[in-house]
Amino acid sequence: MFKNKIIIYVISLLLVSNILADKLADIQKAGVLRAGVKVDFEPFGFKSRNGEIIGFDIDILKEIANNIGVDLKLIPVTSANRINYILEDKVDVVAASMTHKIKRDKDIDFTITYFYDGQSILAPRVLKARNYKYFESKKVGAQIGSSSGKVFEVIQPLAQMVYKKSFDELIKDLNSGKIDAITSDYGFLRNIAKKSKGKLKIVGKKFTIEPYGIGLAENESNLRDALNIAIQKSVKTKKYSKIYRKWFKSNPTKSPVLWP
């Protein structure tokens, strides 16, 4: 009987400990925000010529870390592993061009939308493609772990999908003619098209809505609130617009929402 009471007491302590766990407090105590970011998705997250990780997502994270009062540690992630990095506590947050989807919301939480994008298609300028219908029987590349390929399979089920781990592989295959197009988010593909010196083009219009959110562990409301407030503060202080113009050379078409 006494042994059973001890077991119940220990279990109760563990439950209380979990309830009282506070990721934001842990981050502030450690003095560091561990953030998962992409390093191959320009202009959101990529490596400069000297190897520094830079981009739109990184500058947003710097604003957040500054608001929380901690340093920022960047940890490379991919579309395939970014959610697992949160679940395995390898990172505190992920800002990696991640669309907030209901399916993903079952495993992790998200902040408010900090960037609005949509899926598009990148192809050689010589192709007479006007929209996704053109790519029947054509080879279309997508990154493993992203939702882009699955979406394209639905809107153009007759396309031959080619999946690769990295965008570097996809771009190489597109330039060499191994694939006919790449499907991903417009902001990323537009940047590649601009750098191609006229060889590549965006085909048609965006055909999905992709609201980017910063991912974090479930049931961490204090951290989520801190992230949301920091994002909104960047809008109020005009820093969001400044960061946006820095990377996209235009004013935001849609900014994060502001709470009353």
N, C-alpha and C positions, 0 to 999 in steps of 0.2 A: 504493500500500500504506500509506504514511504517512498519507495523507488519510483512508483508511478507518478507521485506528486512532484518529484524532482524532474522527471521527464517533461511533465506538463509545464513546469516552471521554466525550464530551459527553452522549450518551444515558444512559450509566451514571450520570453526575452528576445528571441530571434525575430518573432513577428513584430514586436514593438520597434526593434532595431531597424527593420525594413521600412516600417511606416515612417520612422523619423529620419530615414536617409534623405539627404538633400544634396543633389549633385552640384547645385550652384554654390553651396557652402563649401563643398569639397574643392571646387575649382578655385574659389577665392582663398581658401586656406593654402592650397598648393601654389597659388600665384600664377597659374598657367592654364590657358584654355587650349585643349588638344583638339585640333580641327582637321577633319579629313577633307582633302581637296583633290581635284584632278590636276594632272600635270601635262595633259595632251589635248586640252579642250580650249584653245584660244578663241576669244579673249577672256574666258571665265577663269581658267586655271591652266597655266603652262609654264615652261621653264624659259628664262631669258638666255641669251648667249653665254652669260657667265654662270649659268646653272641655278640662278635664283628663281624661286617659284613666285610668279606674279599673276595678276589678272583681276577682273571685276570681283569675283567671289572673294579673293584674298583681301582686297581693299575694304569690302563690306565687313569681313571678319575682323580686320584691324579696328574698324570703328566700334564693333561690338566688344572686342577685348578691352579697348580703351574705356568704354562705358562701364564695363564690369569692374575695371581696375586691375586687370591681370595682363601678363604677357601672352603672346600667341605662339603656339607651336604647330607648324604645318606638317601633316602626315599624308603622303600620297595614297589615294584610293582610286578604284576603278568603278565603273558601273556595276560590275559583277560582284564586288566585295564590299561596297560602301555601307550597305545596311548591316551586314555581318559585323563590320568594324564597330558599329554602335552597339549591337547585341552582345558582343564579346568584350565591351568596355575598352577597346583599343583607342577609341576617340570619344570625346565628349559631345561633339557635334559634327555634322557633315554638311558642308556647303559645296556641292559638286554638281551643279546644273541638274538637280534632282527634282523631277516633277512630283508634286503632291498628288498621289493617287489613292483612292479608297483601298485598293489592295495593299499598298505599302503601309497605309495607316493602321493596319491590323497588327503590324510588328513594331512600328516606331511612331513617335509623335512628330509633328511638324510645326514650324512657326507660321506666321502669316506669310503670304506670298511676297517675296522680295524682288522677283523679276518675272515678267510675262513674256512667254515665247510661244512658238508653234512649230510643228514638224514640217519639214520641207524636203526638197530633192536637189542634189548637186550633180551636174552632168557636164560632159564636154560641150562646148558651145556649138560644135558642128552638128550635134544631134538636133533634129527637128521636133523635139519633144516640147509640148505645151503644158502637159499635166501628167499625173500618175498613170493615166490610161495608156500612154505611149509605151510603158515598160512591160507590157505583156510579152512573155518569153524572154525578157531581158534579164541580165544579171545585176541585181541591186544589193549593195553592201550595207551592212549595219553592224553596230558593235554588240558583242555578247554582253548581256546583262542590262542593256537599255530596252525600253519598251518600243523603240522606233521600228525594229524589224517586225515585231508581232503586229503592230498597227498596219504596216505596209502589206503584210500578208493578208490582212482583212480587206483593205481597199483595192488591192491588186493581187488577187490570189493566183494569177497565172505568171507572176514574176518568179524568177529563180533567185531566192535569197541566198546571200553569201555572208556568213558571220565570221568576224575576226575579233581578236582580243583588244586590239588597239586601233585608234584612228590613223596612226601612222601607217599601219599595214593597209588599211582601206584606201587611203589617199595614194599610196604607192601603186596599188592594184588599179585604181581609177586612171592614174596617169599612164600606166603601161598598157591599158586596154583590157586587162583581165576581167574587169567589171564595167558595166555601163553607167552606173550611178551610185551615189551614196545617199541614204536617207538618215536624217538626224534633225536636230533643232536648227531653226533658221539662223539664229545669231551666230552659231559656230560655222555653219556652211557658208554664210555670207562672207565671213572673214576669209575663208579659204578661196572663195571666188575672187575676192578683191586682190589677193596676193598672186593669183594665177596669171596675171597680165593678159586677161582676155581669153584664156584657154578654156576656163570653166564658167558655168553660169548657174543661177538658181532657176529651177523649172517651176513655172506656175506660182501659185500663192500658197501660203500656209494652209494645211488641211487638218490641223488639230489645234487645241488650246493646251499649252504647257505652262502651268503656274509653278514656278520654282519655289520650294520651301527649304529651310534649313532643318535637317533631321536631327533628332535627339531621342534619348531613351524614353520609354513610356513612363507616365506618372511622375514627371519631374516638372510640376507646374511653376515652381519658383524660377527654374532655369528658363523655361519657355517664356514666362512673363518678361524676364530680363532681356532675352533675345528680341522679343517683340517690341519692347520699349526702346531698345537700342536702334532697331531698324527704323522705327517711327521718328526717333530723335534725329537720325541722319537725314530724313526727309525735311523735317522742320527747320534744321540748320542749313539746308541747301547742300549739305555734303553729299547726299545721295545723287543729286543732279550733277555735281562736279565729277564724281566717280563715274557716273554713267557717260558723260561727255568725253571723259578721258579715254574710255575703252571703245565707245561706239560712235564717237564723233558727231553726236546729235543729242538733242534733249530727250528725256524719257517720254515715250508715247503714253505710258501708264506707270504711275508710281505706287509704292505700297500704300495701303489704306491707313488713314489716321483715325485713331479712336478719339471720341470726345473727351 
